[in-house]
């Protein structure tokens, strides 16, 4: 997949798109271009399970809280779909790159962000999933995340 994407309707350029499948639909999570700096996350949903001929709709910003406007100082790289063996609950985990052009965190010193992409308990058409940190300190465990999954 290319490192950038644009939706036909809005002609909005996105950096670092992460495509994932959840609840019978495809989602595209990206970041608004801000050159080397992370930008706010953008989430699109397809019209159905087939990518061929799908139309895409932009949803509300999928992140809340401090750091949400910079996708928690990262750019999307991948969304990992984990199926919990005992319960078959699907767990979505955001994987983001954290780096910048100069200084600490540059390409040679890149670090990574793993965050829960929490399905909304009562999903609305505008916010089916939300990216956030469960603990203000940025620490979380998979077990904590499973308690939030519907």
Secondary structure, 3 states (H helix, E strand, C coil): CCCEEECCCCCCEEEEEEEEEECCEEEEEEEECCCCCCCCEEEEEECCCCCCCCCEEECCCCECCCCHHHCCCCEEEEEEEEECCCCCCEEEEEEEEECECCCCCEHHHCEEEEEEEEECCCCCCCCCEEECCCCCCCCCCHHHHHCCCC
